Every structure is written in structure tokens, then in C-alpha cells.
Amino acid sequence: MLRKTRKYLEIQQEKSSKMDQTFTFHHLGYATKSIEKVLPFFVSIGYSTSIIYTDDIQKVKICLLSNDFGPIIELVEGLDKKKSPVSNYIDKVGVTPYHICYSVYDIEKAIKKMIQQKFVLLFNPVEAIAFSGRKICYLFNQNIGLIELLENEISSI
């Protein structure tokens, strides 16, 4: 019995170690000047919409779009057209997809791993209202671009 318990614990530890290092694609972030103006297009091609969240911490409005055959899309609109990083991004680049989000089991370990890969942490993890208070953060690498990390639901329990 003790041998089976040890083997079980070893397997669980190995699974946990692999999960700590797993980056699972979660969504594509799309910077827009007006969520309300782009929603009809996405609805017309089969997406369902969440409510529109106001996230005062990030200074944005967010709407999540999903369907049965494509990726989740996160529409992001700046709250303050002069102070919001998203609004500044749109001013420079225009309305466009602008980040990829990965869900991770251990956000702190994932940040360390990305910093080792020459990413710069743009801000420490904060709770995100659109994701039920799970922590998010953004990292940037000049060769890769902007990556959002989203704390996996399991790690927030």
C-alpha cells in the first residue's frame, strides 16, 4: 500500500511540475476605439458576447467573445482616451489585434520563465474583473510582442 501511495504522489508531483510550465492559449486581445461599434460584426460571424466589463485597474472596458469554432476574442477599449495604454497603442498603430493571452497555473513562475527569455514585465499581476478576479499581467519582448498571462482557475482556489 505504501509503495502505491508513493508512486501516486510521484505521478502527481510530475503532473504538477508539467502544469507549472504549461502556457495554454486563452484568447486574442483586440484593441478598439469602441466596443459597441465592432460588436455587430463579430455577432454577425457567429460570436456570442459577454457583458461589457469596466476594469478601473487597467483603465479599460472589456467584452469577451466566443463561439464553437474559433478562439476567444477579448475586445479592449480604453476608458480614458489620454491615459489608457490601449488608447495610446491605438493612436500609434490603429485598431488591431495586439496581444495573445496564455493561461498559466503559476503566474509567478511563468513571469520568471518569460523574464529569462528577455521579456519585460509591464506591471505586477493584478486582479481582472473580466476573469472573476483571477490575476493577469502583461510582458513585452521586442521580437515577440505583447503577451498577457492569466492565472489559471485552479491556482486561484
Sequence and secondary structure as in RCSB ss.txt:
>XXXX:A:sequence
MLRKTRKYLEIQQEKSSKMDQTFTFHHLGYATKSIEKVLPFFVSIGYSTSIIYTDDIQKVKICLLSNDFGPIIEL
VEGLDKKKSPVSNYIDKVGVTPYHICYSVYDIEKAIKKMIQQKFVLLFNPVEAIAFSGRKICYLFNQNIGLIELL
ENEISSI
>XXXX:A:secstr
 HHHHHHHHHHHHHHHHHHHT  EEEEEEEE S HHHHHHHHHHTT EEEEEEEETTTTEEEEEEE SSS EEEE
EEESSTTT HHHHHHHHH SEEEEEEEEES HHHHHHHHHHTT EE S  EE GGGTT EEEEEEETTTEEEEEE
E GGGG 
